[in-house]
Amino acid sequence: MARGLVEKGVDCKRLVPVGFANTKPVAENATPEGKAKNCRMAFVNAALRDRPIGGLPVDGDGKLAGDPCAKK
């Protein structure tokens, strides 16, 4: 998804793709419905004018999910 945004003109340096895997589920993974709810993507403003918002780490304490500036 980050590459798609870059292809549309978003500066790759402004994106930090992060994965949370099973660390921040919104539903139980025991059912197909729960798994579907946990398979999600969100866009969050993590910094404004190069300063983190809300005192949280910009990556939300997740695992980096690739480099949006890397060429295919």
C-alpha positions in Angstrom: 0.0 0.0 0.0 2.9 2.4 0.8 4.3 1.9 -2.7 0.9 2.8 -4.2 0.9 6.0 -2.3 4.4 6.8 -3.5 3.4 6.1 -7.1 0.6 8.6 -6.6 3.1 11.3 -5.5 3.3 11.0 -1.7 6.9 11.5 -0.5 8.2 8.2 0.7 10.0 9.8 3.5 6.7 10.8 5.0 5.5 7.2 5.3 6.4 4.7 8.1 4.7 1.3 7.3 4.3 -0.6 10.5 2.8 -4.1 11.2 1.3 -5.1 14.5 0.6 -8.8 13.6 -1.1 -10.3 16.7 0.1 -7.6 19.1 -2.9 -5.3 18.7 -5.9 -7.3 17.6 -9.4 -5.6 17.6 -11.2 -9.0 17.6 -10.6 -12.6 18.5 -8.7 -14.7 15.9 -10.7 -17.8 16.7 -13.3 -17.2 14.0 -13.1 -16.2 10.3 -15.0 -13.0 11.2 -12.5 -12.0 13.9 -9.6 -12.7 11.6 -11.2 -10.6 8.9 -11.5 -7.7 11.4 -7.9 -8.0 12.4 -6.7 -8.0 8.7 -6.8 -4.2 8.4 -4.8 -1.2 7.4 -5.0 2.2 9.0 -3.4 5.5 8.1 -2.5 7.5 11.2 -0.9 10.9 11.6 2.0 10.1 13.8 3.9 13.4 13.6 3.2 17.0 12.8 6.0 19.3 11.7 8.5 16.6 12.5 7.3 16.2 16.1 5.6 13.0 17.4 1.9 13.5 18.3 0.8 12.5 21.8 4.3 11.6 23.0 4.1 8.2 21.3 6.8 6.7 19.1 6.2 7.5 15.5 6.1 3.7 14.7 3.5 3.0 17.3 5.8 0.4 18.9 5.1 -1.9 15.9 7.4 -3.8 13.6 8.6 -1.9 10.5 7.0 -3.4 7.5 9.3 -2.4 4.7 10.9 0.7 3.3 8.6 2.7 1.2 11.6 4.5 -0.5 13.1 1.2 -1.7 12.9 0.6 -5.4 11.2 -2.6 -6.6 
